[in-house]
Amino acid sequence: MPHARETAVYTHGHHESVLRSHTWRTAENSAAYLLGALKPHMRILDVGCGPGTVTADLAALVPGGRVTGLDREPGVLERAREVAVERGLTNADFVTGDVHALDFPDDTFCVVHAHQVLQHVGDPVAALREMRRVTRPGGYVAVRDADYAAMTWYPESAGLDDWLDLYRRVARSNGGEPDAGRRLKAWALEAGFTDVTATTGTWTYSTAEERAWWSGLWADRTVASAYAERAVAGGHATRAGLEAVAAGWREWGAREDGWFAVLHGEILCRKDA
């Protein structure tokens, strides 16, 4: 039976403003819900690994095992390989691939992990089934995704309201689901998992440094990334409208009382032994 293939377009692309966020991610701030299940000997697949900072952290946590980072974009994997070399890791490798059609035999990995991936795929349930297929009996599929509609901030900002509305429209027009976090448990059950632990995790940006970093990367992403190009090409925004949203981000970031919280859904699914 032929595998499904990816039909969604990755909304963000790999502009510097996107990688600025992705390279900040660690196993501690992005996969804490999984860490207690790890054992030193495990073989792990990190789906959608991007620049590989989380992948490298996972490899360091399984010194007797091995971690394979997988991404659709060959260019970003070069950065991931550099990260592994910089950290002196010899138990990490990186390959291109599609989560809907993983090029691995059944029951290969102890853990299959995906961070901020299912919100961008065309068929998340099929992706979870494929992740389940390559997981060994008794192993885990671990997924964490943001939920854009659940993001919240203070003080109120018309610019950020416009940003949220625009981002959700662009992401959905690209075939993704920006409010994936709340759907992860339902998708896992539909994919055939019966042992699913669902939790939540947050990123919070409140200090002057955090606000400047978060607002700056989103302001830059709004006007200069693949997301910006798709927003205009799809008729969702004008260049002037994008500039206004970016200005809203910078205005919020300069507020001493500014606060922003990103809610994530998390699922840890054990495959039946």
Helices and strands as residue ranges (DSSP letters): H 16-22, H 27-30, H 32-35, E 43-47, H 53-61, E 66-71, H 74-86, E 92-96, E 109-115, G 118-120, H 124-133, E 135-146, G 148-150, E 152-154, H 158-173, G 181-183, H 184-190, E 195-205, H 208-224, H 226-233, H 239-253, E 259-270
